[in-house]
Amino acid sequence: AYGSLFVGKADFPKNFFVNTGYQMFTAGITLALASLIFGEQWTAPNEWGQPVQLSMVLLIIFGSIVAFTSFDYLLKTVSPDKVATSTYVNPIIALILGWYILNEQITLQSVIAAAVLLTGVYFINTTKTTLTIPRFSGKIKKRKNP
């Protein structure tokens, strides 16, 4: 959460792809070092099957580059509470794509969870109205919060 707030206000390169590249490169080096420290087993990509290789390419392009660049762009252009809603909507999109492309089953529990998430996103993105009643007057004022 702190990183998201920091990125929104930090003086990074204006090109979102360059900015994303710097952040992903730094994260990749950090994770590679951590995997060496903790003794993770490494395998070369040419040892993976073709479906795994294709899945990795799609995950790198759409799950990392496109998604992270979009997230970074949103951090620079809208408020952090609205950016956070994208992290709630993405799993619902993944659920629908899994059903449509891979014929995965959508359970009642998944539907209820998606409805709860979308309801929360709706309330975050709608304009809030507060009702204030001045202490010594009989007038009621309506005020819209951003």
N, C-alpha and C positions, 0 to 999 in steps of 0.2 A: 504494500500500500504506500509506504514512504517513497519507494522508487517511482511509482506512478506520479505522485505529486511532484517529486523532484524533476522528472523528465518534462513535465508540463511547463516548468518555469526555468529550466536550465538553458544555457546558451549553447545549443548543439548546432551542427550544420543544418542549413535550411532544407537541403535535399533529404527527404524522408527515407529514401533508399540507402543513402550513405549513413545516415543516423542509425537506421536499423542494422546495417552491416557492421558498424562499430560495436553496437550492443551485442549482436549475435556472436561476433568473433570473440569478444571478451568472455561471454558466457560459455562458448564452446571450449576455450582454453581452460577456464575455471573448472568446468565439468570433466574435461580430459584429465587434468591434474588430480581432481578428487577421485576419479575412477582408478588412477594409478596408485594413489595413496591407500585406497580401500581394497585393492587387489581384484578389481572386476576383470572378468574374462573378456578378451577382445577377439573378434573374428573379422576376417576381411570380407568386404561386401561381395566379392566374387564367389564366396562360399555360400551365400544366401541363395535361395530359390528365386526364380523370376517373379512370382507374385509378391514376395517380400521386397525385392528390389523396386518393383513398380510402386508398391505401397509406400516405401520410404521416399521415393521421388515425389509422389503426390503429397505426402505429409510435409516434406521440406518446402515444396512450392506453396501449397495452400494452407497447411496447418501452421507453418512458421513464417515464411516470408510475407505472404499476402496478409495473413491475420495480424502479425506483429506490426507491419508497416501501417495497416489501417488503424490499429490500436494507438500507435505512436502519433499518427495524424490527428486522431480524435483528441488525444491528450493536449495537443497544441491548440485545438480549435474550439472545444466545448468544455463544460465543467466536468470535474472528476466524477461526480455522482452520475452523470449521464454516460460517461465512458464506462463506468462499472457495469452498466446494464448490458453492454455487449458481451461481457463474460457470462452473463446469465442466458442470453439468447443463443449463443453459439452451440451449447449442448443440445438445445431443442432442434436446431438446424441439423446437427449431426444425427440425431435420433430419426428425423424425417428422411434424411439421405440414406441412412442405413436400412430403413424400411423400404424405400423406393428402389435403391440400387442392389442391395444385398438380400432383399426379402427377409429382413430381420423382423421378429415379432415385437409389436408395441403392446406392453402390458397395461392394465388398468393403473397400476402404481406409477408407470411412466407418464400416463396421461394426466393423472392428478398432480404429479410433480411439475409437469410442464404448465398446467393451468395456474398453479401457485406462483411459479416463476414469472409467467407473463402478467399475472395480476400485480405482482410487485414492480415489474418494469413499468406497467401502466401508471401506477401511483407515483413512481419516481419522476416520470416524464410529464405528468399533467401539472398544470398550474395550481398551486395551493392557495386557498383563500382562508384568511383568518378573520374571525369576528372579534372586534375590540369594542368594549363598552366603557366609555369614559366614566370615571368615578363620580363626577359631580354634575353630569349633564344627562338628559334623557335621550340623547341621540346615540344611535348605533352606527358605527362606521365599518365599512368593509374595506379590507386592504388586501391586495394581491402580493404574494411573496414570489420572488423570482425562482 
